[in-house]
Amino acid sequence: MSVELLDGAIIVGFVEDDEAFNGSIQDRFANLDTNHDGLLSYSEMLKELQCLRMIETHFGVDVKTDPEELSHVYDSLFVQFDRDSNGTVDLEEFKAETKRMMLDMANDLGFLPVQMILDEDSFLKKAVEREFTKLQSNTPA
């Protein structure tokens, strides 16, 4: 984990960079697709959803969460990704929903930078790294 400066523009730039965004999506999808069938089952997707720890922490501090509430949240999130309701998530569904969520987050953040603690392999960390690389290449030596 690392503390990074992030704003909505950094996220939007990452999502709109087809090469960076699609590459990250494909890598994450392949990592989650443990049986290599090109689809994410609920159990494969659950690992990703649990890593988000959306309601199990409050400002980084673990909180006791009702297991039924957690299950309901994970079920609801899976349904959002499974756009055709066939019980699995394909690469295009995964990409579309991740993109939607990231753009929603960018909109919520706005354009004033905030400090966030980011996991090293998160999409947000990849967005920050992309921006840093872009700034480095534009800086005269």
Salt bridges, closest charged atoms under 4 A:
GLU4 OE2 - LYS125 NZ 2.50
ASP17 OD2 - ARG130 NE 2.81
GLU48 OE2 - ARG28 NH1 2.64
ASP62 OD1 - ARG53 NH2 2.11
GLU92 OE1 - LYS95 NZ 3.61
GLU97 OE1 - ARG83 NH2 2.90
GLU97 OE2 - ARG100 NH2 2.50
ASP104 OD2 - ARG100 NH1 2.54
GLU120 OE1 - LYS125 NZ 3.84
GLU131 OE1 - ARG130 NH1 3.77
GLU131 OE1 - LYS134 NZ 3.56
